[in-house]
Structure formats: structure tokens, C-alpha cells
Amino acid sequence: MTTETSSDLRRTLDSLRSEAKACDMVVCPQLPGFQFEDDGPDFPILVWEGTDSEYVALAQNAGARIFYAEGHVFDFETVLTNRVAEYRVSQFLYDQEDDEGPSPDAYLVEGSTPWMLDRLQQSTHDWEGRTGELFLIQCVWLTEGVAHILERRAQWFSAFEERLQESIEAAKALLSENAR
């Protein structure tokens, strides 16, 4: 289920927290930090696909004591920087720096980290104004060794992610073609 706007997400998050409190669950405003191995989690996860109220009712019926519910606020620069860092670490990009720091024209060097960041900023600038908006809510409760997860995303964030991925793929294709 995709929620249309950031304010819809806020209402959904508030509603989920209220319902969980009404069911005598302790509501924690953060998610626990899950450790994942390379091949996935070392515990079972159920990604909820039903309604929000059914999710809370199941938590109550299953005897969950703690209900984790977190809202994530969008930060345009942070998302782009993190995405570029993922690709730099995978050796898709390289840093164009020397001991004195980055060159003022480093962004012009095709394949450099600043080059990629600049490409992503240009292709996704329409979403820069969304900084500060809620874009994702995540809820988790655990019982019997299973993490039950509910996620809702703002529709605009899905479009942003799609454009971001398209831009990354286009940059990879350009670098691959130019390398030949």
C-alpha cells in the first residue's frame, strides 16, 4: 500500500501508535537495529500486506508487548550522498582527490564521485523541495522469533527512487560505453 502524501503518512503513523497504546502495548518511537548477514537476516521476517488496523490487532492477539513505530524524514542531500557512497564503495566510482582535497573542477571528471553526485542532483532536483517531509513509516513488532514489519511510503518517494535508479543506470551505461 502506498500512501499519497506526507500528511497521510503522519496521520497513519499517529493512528498506528494510538491503536497500539489502546491495546496496552508499549510504543517505542524507534525501530530496533537489525543485523543482517550478506544473504539476509538470520531470523524470519513477515512483511505485512493487510490493513493497518489488522496489523495492530494481530500484534495484540499474538501477545506483542512492544510496538516499534518510526517515521523517516526526507533529506535530499543525505539520500543522494548515501546513494553515491554505496556505488563508490562498490568501485563503480572513484574519488578524484589528492592530498590537498578535491580539485575545483573534479565534478567534470567522468566517473568521479563528485561527477555522479552532480548528475543525480540534476536529474532529481524536482524532489529537493521535499526535504523535511515524512516519506516513510515503518512499524515492527516481534513475537515467537518473527519480526512483523509494516511499511508505508509516500507516493512521491517511489517516483524519486525510480528516477534516481534510472540516473544511476544511465551513468553506469555511459561509463561502460566510454570505457570501451
ZALO-786448 format. One record per residue (C-alpha): residue number from 1; residue in three letters; x, z, y. Coordinates in Angstrom, 3 decimals, padded with zeros to 6 digits. Example, Ala and Ser with C-alpha at 12.3 -4.5 7.8 and 13.67 -1.06 7.14 Angstrom:
REM ZALO-786448
<1,"ALA",<012.300,007.800,-004.500>>
<2,"SER",<013.670,007.140,-001.060>>
END
This chain:
REM ZALO-786448
<1,"MET",<000.000,000.000,000.000>>
<2,"THR",<001.328,-000.932,003.424>>
<3,"THR",<000.140,000.927,006.478>>
<4,"GLU",<-000.417,-001.214,009.553>>
<5,"THR",<001.138,000.819,012.362>>
<6,"SER",<003.432,003.731,013.077>>
<7,"SER",<000.480,005.807,014.294>>
<8,"ASP",<-001.312,005.110,010.993>>
<9,"LEU",<001.760,006.421,009.205>>
<10,"ARG",<001.763,009.560,011.363>>
<11,"ARG",<-001.908,010.214,010.532>>
<12,"THR",<-001.249,009.604,006.818>>
<13,"LEU",<001.732,011.967,006.790>>
<14,"ASP",<-000.213,014.679,008.621>>
<15,"SER",<-003.158,014.232,006.253>>
<16,"LEU",<-000.989,014.443,003.129>>
<17,"ARG",<000.694,017.592,004.410>>
<18,"SER",<-002.669,019.170,005.281>>
<19,"GLU",<-004.158,018.328,001.888>>
<20,"ALA",<-001.144,019.789,000.103>>
<21,"LYS",<-001.361,023.001,002.154>>
<22,"ALA",<-005.076,023.238,001.391>>
<23,"CYS",<-004.136,023.079,-002.316>>
<24,"ASP",<-001.813,026.089,-001.831>>
<25,"MET",<001.366,024.060,-002.185>>
<26,"VAL",<004.399,024.834,-000.076>>
<27,"VAL",<005.032,021.827,002.159>>
<28,"CYS",<008.657,021.001,002.837>>
<29,"PRO",<009.267,018.514,005.690>>
<30,"GLN",<012.334,017.012,003.993>>
<31,"LEU",<012.976,015.313,000.684>>
<32,"PRO",<015.447,016.742,-001.789>>
<33,"GLY",<018.685,014.800,-002.102>>
<34,"PHE",<018.539,012.892,-005.368>>
<35,"GLN",<021.787,011.920,-007.071>>
<36,"PHE",<021.764,008.505,-008.687>>
<37,"GLU",<024.246,007.028,-011.102>>
<38,"ASP",<025.140,003.330,-010.970>>
<39,"ASP",<022.414,002.486,-013.471>>
<40,"GLY",<019.705,004.536,-011.730>>
<41,"PRO",<018.512,008.123,-011.732>>
<42,"ASP",<019.221,010.391,-014.660>>
<43,"PHE",<015.628,011.649,-014.600>>
<44,"PRO",<012.266,009.879,-014.813>>
<45,"ILE",<010.568,008.702,-011.624>>
<46,"LEU",<006.951,007.698,-011.188>>
<47,"VAL",<006.229,005.597,-008.094>>
<48,"TRP",<002.637,006.316,-007.098>>
<49,"GLU",<000.300,003.357,-006.694>>
<50,"GLY",<-003.032,005.158,-006.313>>
<51,"THR",<-004.684,006.640,-003.259>>
<52,"ASP",<-003.141,009.336,-001.147>>
<53,"SER",<-005.838,011.895,-002.000>>
<54,"GLU",<-005.465,011.207,-005.731>>
<55,"TYR",<-001.730,011.772,-005.372>>
<56,"VAL",<-002.207,015.218,-003.848>>
<57,"ALA",<-004.966,016.092,-006.355>>
<58,"LEU",<-002.674,015.163,-009.247>>
<59,"ALA",<000.077,017.339,-007.777>>
<60,"GLN",<-002.336,020.267,-007.641>>
<61,"ASN",<-003.680,019.657,-011.162>>
<62,"ALA",<-000.151,019.331,-012.552>>
<63,"GLY",<000.806,022.661,-011.030>>
<64,"ALA",<003.300,021.412,-008.458>>
<65,"ARG",<004.326,024.283,-006.190>>
<66,"ILE",<006.351,022.386,-003.583>>
<67,"PHE",<005.225,019.197,-001.867>>
<68,"TYR",<008.013,017.317,-000.069>>
<69,"ALA",<006.809,015.035,002.726>>
<70,"GLU",<009.168,013.321,005.155>>
<71,"GLY",<008.698,010.781,007.923>>
<72,"HIS",<011.538,008.423,008.850>>
<73,"VAL",<012.019,007.241,012.427>>
<74,"PHE",<013.405,003.769,013.060>>
<75,"ASP",<016.708,003.331,014.896>>
<76,"PHE",<017.547,-000.347,015.312>>
<77,"GLU",<021.298,000.074,015.820>>
<78,"THR",<021.689,002.528,012.939>>
<79,"VAL",<019.840,000.308,010.477>>
<80,"LEU",<021.947,-002.728,011.397>>
<81,"THR",<025.212,-000.783,011.353>>
<82,"ASN",<024.393,000.700,007.939>>
<83,"ARG",<023.441,-002.682,006.507>>
<84,"VAL",<026.650,-004.279,007.782>>
<85,"ALA",<028.632,-001.359,006.327>>
<86,"GLU",<027.063,-001.994,002.903>>
<87,"TYR",<028.307,-005.570,002.944>>
<88,"ARG",<031.703,-004.673,004.379>>
<89,"VAL",<032.243,-002.191,001.547>>
<90,"SER",<031.310,-004.866,-000.993>>
<91,"GLN",<034.071,-007.023,000.537>>
<92,"PHE",<031.638,-009.539,001.943>>
<93,"LEU",<033.030,-008.875,005.419>>
<94,"TYR",<036.378,-007.772,006.736>>
<95,"ASP",<037.374,-005.726,009.753>>
<96,"GLN",<039.171,-007.600,012.493>>
<97,"GLU",<041.135,-004.660,013.855>>
<98,"ASP",<044.745,-003.760,014.422>>
<99,"ASP",<046.403,-000.507,015.440>>
<100,"GLU",<045.119,-000.877,018.986>>
<101,"GLY",<041.483,-001.230,017.914>>
<102,"PRO",<039.210,-004.260,017.786>>
<103,"SER",<040.049,-007.299,019.809>>
<104,"PRO",<037.571,-008.024,022.644>>
<105,"ASP",<036.735,-011.355,021.007>>
<106,"ALA",<036.629,-010.008,017.445>>
<107,"TYR",<032.962,-010.915,017.127>>
<108,"LEU",<033.978,-014.559,017.368>>
<109,"VAL",<035.992,-014.319,014.156>>
<110,"GLU",<033.720,-015.647,011.475>>
<111,"GLY",<033.275,-013.198,008.613>>
<112,"SER",<034.342,-010.137,010.572>>
<113,"THR",<032.190,-007.018,010.738>>
<114,"PRO",<031.519,-007.485,014.489>>
<115,"TRP",<030.552,-011.119,013.827>>
<116,"MET",<027.991,-010.057,011.236>>
<117,"LEU",<026.594,-007.268,013.391>>
<118,"ASP",<026.201,-009.720,016.273>>
<119,"ARG",<024.380,-012.231,014.005>>
<120,"LEU",<021.998,-009.550,012.759>>
<121,"GLN",<021.311,-008.234,016.255>>
<122,"GLN",<020.494,-011.737,017.479>>
<123,"SER",<018.196,-012.565,014.570>>
<124,"THR",<016.290,-009.254,014.617>>
<125,"HIS",<016.226,-008.378,018.329>>
<126,"ASP",<012.404,-008.595,018.313>>
<127,"TRP",<012.343,-005.233,016.493>>
<128,"GLU",<014.748,-003.401,018.817>>
<129,"GLY",<011.781,-002.054,020.793>>
<130,"ARG",<010.540,-000.274,017.649>>
<131,"THR",<013.333,002.303,017.905>>
<132,"GLY",<011.784,005.762,017.796>>
<133,"GLU",<008.716,004.679,015.817>>
<134,"LEU",<007.834,006.059,012.403>>
<135,"PHE",<008.441,003.297,009.860>>
<136,"LEU",<008.378,005.071,006.503>>
<137,"ILE",<006.859,008.141,004.932>>
<138,"GLN",<007.972,009.459,001.582>>
<139,"CYS",<006.447,012.256,-000.450>>
<140,"VAL",<007.725,013.771,-003.679>>
<141,"TRP",<006.607,016.492,-005.996>>
<142,"LEU",<008.276,017.388,-009.254>>
<143,"THR",<006.870,018.733,-012.476>>
<144,"GLU",<007.857,018.538,-016.116>>
<145,"GLY",<011.145,016.937,-015.081>>
<146,"VAL",<009.445,013.927,-013.456>>
<147,"ALA",<009.683,013.047,-009.757>>
<148,"HIS",<006.365,011.661,-008.489>>
<149,"ILE",<007.034,009.553,-005.399>>
<150,"LEU",<004.665,008.136,-002.808>>
<151,"GLU",<005.928,005.764,-000.119>>
<152,"ARG",<004.152,004.075,002.744>>
<153,"ARG",<005.853,001.632,005.129>>
<154,"ALA",<004.805,000.179,008.426>>
<155,"GLN",<003.948,-003.489,008.027>>
<156,"TRP",<006.318,-004.456,010.820>>
<157,"PHE",<009.228,-002.848,008.970>>
<158,"SER",<008.678,-005.069,005.951>>
<159,"ALA",<008.878,-008.114,008.214>>
<160,"PHE",<012.042,-006.701,009.814>>
<161,"GLU",<013.673,-006.162,006.406>>
<162,"GLU",<012.730,-009.688,005.348>>
<163,"ARG",<014.303,-011.206,008.478>>
<164,"LEU",<017.379,-009.013,008.034>>
<165,"GLN",<017.852,-010.146,004.433>>
<166,"GLU",<017.341,-013.804,005.391>>
<167,"SER",<020.015,-013.429,008.081>>
<168,"ILE",<022.446,-011.850,005.634>>
<169,"GLU",<021.868,-014.603,003.076>>
<170,"ALA",<022.365,-017.283,005.747>>
<171,"ALA",<025.653,-015.668,006.824>>
<172,"LYS",<026.833,-015.456,003.218>>
<173,"ALA",<025.975,-019.120,002.671>>
<174,"LEU",<027.799,-020.123,005.850>>
<175,"LEU",<030.920,-018.188,004.864>>
<176,"SER",<030.815,-019.594,001.342>>
<177,"GLU",<030.442,-023.159,002.566>>
<178,"ASN",<033.192,-022.783,005.154>>
<179,"ALA",<035.498,-021.258,002.549>>
<180,"ARG",<035.173,-024.467,000.507>>
END
